Amino acid sequence: MITRLQSVIVTGLVAIGIGLGMVATAAPAESVDFLYKADAKLVHVDNLFLSGTDKVGDRYLVFSPGIEMTLAEQGAVSFSLGYTHHFTAYRDHNNLNNDFPDFETKIAYDSGVLLATGLYSYEKWASNTIEANPDGQLVEWSTEKASGDVHYEMSELTAFRAGLNYQEVDYSDQVYTDYESVSVPLTFFYSVRPTVDLTAGLRYRTVDTFSANAPTFDYEDMFYYVGAVGELFSPKVYGDIKYGYQTRDYQNSPKKEESSSYDVSIIYAANAKTSVSLGMERDYRTSAIGGLAYSFTNFSLGAQYSLTKRVDFSGAIVVGDIVYEDSPREEDITMINLGARYHPNDYLSFSARYEYTDVDGNNKAGSSNYEKNEFSVSASVRY
C-alpha cells in the first residue's frame, strides 16, 4: 500500500513540476536563475564510529559541488531543482572513501488565498547513528521524502491546511531495519489577532518496517493537538506551538501506546544583531534495530549574534532522551554546538564549527554509550 502511495506522490509531484515548468516557460518569466555552488569542509573527529569501547579518530575532507535552478513566475508560481554530489576522502581510513548524491525539487503556487507546495528529496550518507554504530564500520543509509501541502484562507479569520507526507529510510546493511511512513496532517487556524492564530488539528500516520533477518512491527499513530502560531507576546517573539495527545497502535499485536506529545519552536529577536531560539519536542519514532518503537524527547536552546554584517556567531545546547517501548534500552543525549561564520561578500563564506555529543545509555541492555568531539572548518562558493 505504501509503495503504491509513494509512486502516486512522486508521479504527482513530477507531473506538477512539469506542468508548472510548461506554464512558466510559455509565459514571460520574471526570472530564471542558475546557482552554481561548491563547498569544501575539513573535519577532525575523535570517535568516527561512535564507539563506547574503542574510540578511533580521523580527519576527512568533504567536497560538495552542485547546481540549483530557480524559476519564479510573476510571484505566483515558483519551481526549483537542486543537485549536489558529496565526495568524502579519509586520511587514515581510505577504504571508507565514498561519494553520494543529494537531490531536491520544490514547487509552490501562491494566489494570496491558496498556497500549495510540493517537495521531493533524496539523500544518502555513510555515517553512524545512535542506533546503528558498528565498531570499525560506517553504515550506508538513504532518506527519500515526498510531500504536498495546501493552505487555504477560508475567510479573514479562518484558514485550513492539509498535507500528505511520505518518508522512506533504507539501510544498505540488512542487519538494520528499513521503514516507510505516510502521514496526513490537518490543521484549522483561527485568527485572534492580525499576527496570531490559534490552531487545532490532527495527524494520522502509518509506519511499515522491513527486515530480512528478524520480525518487525508496523504502527498506526494518531496525534490530536491544539496550539498557536505567530507573534505571541510581542513583534519580537515568534512561536509555533503544538501540544496534544498521541496514540500508537501496533498493527500486528493488540499492544497500544499512549503519550502526551508536543512540538514547540519559539524565536526571540532581541535586536537586529541577536536572536535566541527555544525548541521542545516529544514524538514516537522508529528504530533501525528491529523496527522497535521509542519515544524521543528533546529540549534545545540556541542563540545567534551578528558582530558585523559579515561576521556572526552561533551556539546551541540540546538535551534529550530516548526510551524504547519494548526494550530496556534507553539513552540520555547531550549535544553542544558552537560556530562562527565570515562572509566577505555574497559569493564566498568561511566557517568554523565545534560539536560535542554525549550519549549515556544508563547501563541498560543494548544501549549506546559514547562521547564524540568534532571540529570542522569549511569554505563555500556561490555564483
C-alpha positions in Angstrom: 0.0 0.0 0.0 2.7 2.5 0.9 4.8 1.6 -2.1 1.8 2.5 -4.2 1.3 5.8 -2.3 5.0 6.5 -2.9 4.5 6.1 -6.7 1.4 8.3 -6.6 3.1 11.0 -4.7 6.3 11.1 -6.7 4.5 10.8 -10.0 2.1 13.6 -8.9 4.9 15.9 -7.9 6.8 15.3 -11.1 3.7 15.9 -13.2 3.0 19.1 -11.2 6.6 20.2 -11.8 6.4 19.6 -15.5 3.1 21.4 -15.7 4.3 24.4 -13.7 7.5 24.4 -15.8 5.5 24.5 -19.0 3.3 27.3 -17.7 6.3 29.3 -16.7 8.0 28.7 -20.0 5.0 29.6 -22.0 4.6 33.0 -20.3 7.2 35.7 -19.9 9.2 34.6 -16.9 10.1 37.1 -14.3 13.4 35.3 -13.5 15.2 32.1 -14.2 18.3 31.8 -12.1 21.1 29.3 -12.0 23.1 29.0 -8.9 26.5 27.2 -9.0 27.9 26.2 -5.7 30.8 24.3 -4.2 31.6 23.6 -0.5 34.7 22.2 1.0 34.9 21.0 4.6 37.8 19.7 6.6 36.7 17.6 9.7 38.6 16.2 12.6 36.6 13.7 14.7 37.8 11.7 17.7 35.2 9.0 17.6 34.5 8.2 13.9 32.4 5.1 14.6 30.6 6.4 17.7 32.1 3.6 19.8 31.8 3.3 23.5 34.7 0.9 23.9 37.3 1.6 21.1 37.4 5.3 20.1 39.0 5.8 16.7 39.6 9.3 15.3 40.4 10.5 11.8 40.5 13.6 9.6 38.5 13.7 6.4 37.7 16.1 3.6 34.2 16.6 2.1 33.9 18.3 -1.3 30.3 19.1 -2.5 29.8 20.7 -5.9 26.2 21.4 -7.0 23.8 23.4 -9.1 20.4 24.8 -8.5 17.8 26.2 -10.9 15.1 28.5 -9.6 12.2 29.7 -11.7 9.7 32.3 -10.5 6.7 33.4 -12.5 5.0 36.7 -11.6 5.1 35.9 -7.9 2.5 33.2 -8.2 4.4 30.1 -9.3 7.9 29.1 -8.2 9.8 25.9 -9.1 13.4 24.9 -8.2 15.6 21.9 -8.9 18.9 21.3 -7.0 21.6 18.7 -7.2 24.7 18.2 -5.1 27.2 15.5 -5.1 29.3 14.8 -2.0 32.8 13.4 -2.2 34.4 12.3 1.1 38.1 11.3 1.5 39.5 10.0 4.8 43.2 10.3 5.8 43.6 7.1 7.8 40.6 5.0 6.5 40.9 5.1 2.7 38.6 2.1 2.4 35.8 4.4 3.7 36.1 6.9 0.9 32.7 7.5 -0.7 30.6 9.7 -2.9 26.8 10.1 -2.7 24.1 12.3 -4.4 21.7 14.8 -2.9 18.7 15.9 -4.9 15.8 18.2 -4.2 13.0 19.8 -6.1 10.4 22.3 -4.8 7.1 23.5 -6.2 4.9 26.3 -5.0 1.8 28.2 -6.1 0.6 31.3 -4.1 -2.6 33.1 -5.2 -2.9 35.1 -2.0 -5.8 32.9 -0.9 -4.5 29.5 -1.8 -0.9 28.4 -1.1 0.1 25.0 -2.5 3.6 23.5 -2.1 5.3 20.2 -3.1 8.7 18.7 -2.3 10.7 15.7 -3.3 14.2 15.0 -2.0 16.7 12.1 -1.9 19.9 12.0 0.3 22.4 9.3 1.0 25.1 9.1 3.7 27.8 6.8 5.1 27.7 7.7 8.8 26.8 6.1 12.1 24.0 7.0 14.3 22.9 6.4 17.9 21.1 3.2 16.8 23.4 2.0 14.1 27.1 2.3 15.2 29.1 -0.9 14.5 32.8 -0.8 15.5 35.1 -0.2 12.6 32.3 0.4 10.0 30.3 3.2 8.6 26.6 2.5 7.9 25.3 3.5 4.5 21.7 4.7 4.5 19.4 6.9 2.5 16.3 9.0 3.0 13.7 9.7 0.4 10.9 12.2 1.1 7.9 13.5 -0.9 5.3 15.9 0.4 2.5 18.1 -0.6 0.7 20.8 1.4 -2.3 23.1 0.7 -3.1 26.2 2.8 -6.5 27.8 2.1 -7.8 31.1 3.5 -11.5 30.5 4.1 -12.2 33.9 5.5 -10.5 36.9 7.1 -10.3 34.9 10.4 -10.2 31.3 9.4 -7.9 29.1 7.3 -7.3 25.4 6.7 -4.2 23.4 5.9 -3.9 19.8 4.7 -0.8 17.8 3.8 0.4 14.4 2.6 4.0 13.4 3.6 5.9 10.3 2.6 9.3 9.2 4.0 11.4 6.1 3.3 14.6 5.2 5.2 16.8 2.4 3.7 19.9 0.8 5.1 22.4 -1.0 2.8 23.3 -3.5 5.5 20.4 -6.0 6.1 21.2 -6.1 9.8 19.2 -2.9 10.1 15.5 -2.3 9.6 14.1 -0.2 6.8 10.9 1.7 7.2 8.3 3.7 5.2 5.9 6.2 6.7 2.9 8.1 5.4 1.4 11.0 7.4 -1.7 13.2 6.8 -1.7 16.4 8.9 -4.9 18.5 9.1 -4.9 21.9 10.8 -7.5 24.6 11.4 -6.5 28.2 12.0 -8.5 30.9 13.8 -7.1 34.5 13.9 -7.4 36.1 17.3 -5.1 39.0 16.3 -3.7 40.1 12.9 -0.4 38.4 13.7 -1.6 35.4 15.9 -3.6 32.3 15.0 -5.0 29.7 17.4 -4.7 26.2 15.9 -6.4 22.8 16.3 -5.7 19.7 14.3 -4.7 16.1 14.0 -2.1 14.0 12.3 -2.7 10.4 11.1 0.5 8.4 10.4 1.3 4.8 9.3 4.7 3.2 9.6 5.7 -0.1 7.9 9.0 -1.7 8.8 11.0 -4.2 6.7 13.8 -6.6 7.8 15.4 -9.7 6.2 16.7 -11.0 9.5 14.1 -10.5 12.2 10.3 -10.0 12.8 9.3 -6.3 12.6 6.5 -4.1 13.8 4.0 -1.9 11.9 2.4 1.1 13.5 -0.6 3.4 13.2 -0.4 6.8 15.0 -3.0 9.5 15.8 -1.9 12.9 17.2 -4.6 15.4 18.3 -3.3 18.8 19.2 -4.1 22.5 19.9 -1.7 25.4 19.7 -0.9 28.8 18.4 1.3 30.3 15.7 2.5 33.9 15.1 3.9 36.8 17.1 2.9 35.5 20.5 3.7 38.2 23.1 5.3 41.0 21.0 6.6 41.5 17.5 10.0 40.2 18.8 8.6 36.8 19.7 7.5 34.4 17.0 6.3 30.9 18.0 4.8 27.8 16.6 3.3 25.6 19.3 1.5 22.3 19.1 0.6 20.3 22.3 -1.7 17.3 22.5 -2.3 13.6 22.9 -0.9 10.8 20.8 -1.6 7.1 20.4 0.4 4.4 18.7 -1.3 1.1 17.7 0.7 -2.0 16.9 -0.7 -3.4 13.6 0.4 -7.0 14.3 -0.4 -7.2 18.0 -3.0 -5.9 20.5 -0.5 -3.6 22.1 -1.2 0.2 22.2 0.9 3.1 23.5 -0.4 6.5 24.7 1.5 9.7 25.5 1.4 13.4 25.6 3.2 14.9 22.6 4.3 18.4 21.6 6.3 20.4 19.1 7.3 23.9 20.2 9.5 26.4 18.4 10.0 29.9 19.7 12.3 32.6 18.3 13.1 35.8 20.2 14.6 38.6 18.1 16.2 40.7 20.9 17.5 43.2 18.4 18.9 43.5 14.9 22.0 41.5 15.9 20.9 39.0 18.4 18.3 36.2 18.4 17.5 33.4 20.8 15.6 30.2 19.9 13.9 27.6 22.1 12.6 24.2 21.0 10.8 21.3 22.6 9.7 18.1 21.0 8.2 14.8 22.0 7.1 12.2 19.4 7.2 8.5 18.6 10.0 7.3 16.3 11.0 4.0 14.7 14.4 2.3 15.4 16.8 0.8 12.9 17.1 -2.1 15.4 14.1 -4.4 14.7 11.8 -1.5 13.9 11.1 -1.0 17.6 9.1 2.0 18.7 10.6 4.6 21.0 9.7 8.0 22.4 12.1 10.8 21.7 12.0 13.9 23.9 14.3 16.9 23.5 14.8 20.4 24.7 17.0 22.9 22.7 18.3 26.4 23.4 20.2 28.3 20.8 21.5 31.8 20.1 22.9 33.8 17.2 24.8 37.0 17.3 25.9 39.2 14.4 29.1 41.0 15.3 29.0 42.8 11.9 27.2 42.4 8.6 29.9 39.9 7.6 30.7 38.1 10.9 28.3 36.1 13.0 28.5 33.5 15.8 26.0 30.8 16.9 25.7 28.3 19.7 23.2 25.7 20.9 22.7 23.0 23.5 20.3 20.1 23.1 19.3 17.7 25.9 17.1 14.7 25.1 16.2 11.2 26.0 15.2 8.0 24.1 13.0 5.4 25.8 12.2 2.2 24.0 8.7 0.8 24.4 9.5 -2.9 24.0 13.1 -3.0 25.3 15.0 -1.9 28.5 17.2 0.2 26.2 17.3 3.9 26.8 19.7 6.8 26.3 20.2 10.3 27.6 21.6 12.7 25.0 23.6 16.0 25.4 24.8 17.9 22.4 26.6 21.3 22.3 27.3 23.2 19.0 29.4 26.3 18.6 30.0 28.1 15.3 31.4 31.2 13.6 31.0 32.4 10.0 32.6 35.1 7.9 31.2 36.0 4.5 33.2 38.8 2.9 30.7 39.1 0.0 27.6 37.4 -1.4 29.6 34.7 -3.2 32.1 33.5 -0.6 31.8 32.4 3.1 34.1 30.7 5.6 33.0 28.9 8.8 34.3 27.0 11.8 32.3 24.7 14.0 32.7 22.6 17.1 30.3 19.8 18.1 30.2 17.8 21.3 27.9 14.7 21.7 27.5 12.6 24.8 25.2 9.6 24.8 24.6 7.8 28.1 22.8 4.5 28.0 22.4 4.3 31.8 23.9 0.8 31.7 20.8 -0.5 30.1 21.0 -3.6 27.9 21.7 -2.8 24.2 22.1 1.0 24.8 24.7 3.2 23.2 27.3 4.8 25.4 29.8 7.2 23.7 31.3 10.7 23.5 32.3 12.5 20.4 34.2 15.7 19.7 34.2 17.1 16.2 35.9 20.2 14.8 35.4 21.5 11.2 36.4 24.4 9.0 34.7 25.0 5.7 34.6 27.3 2.7 31.6 27.9 0.4 31.3 29.5 -3.0 28.0 30.5 -4.6 27.8 32.1 -8.0 
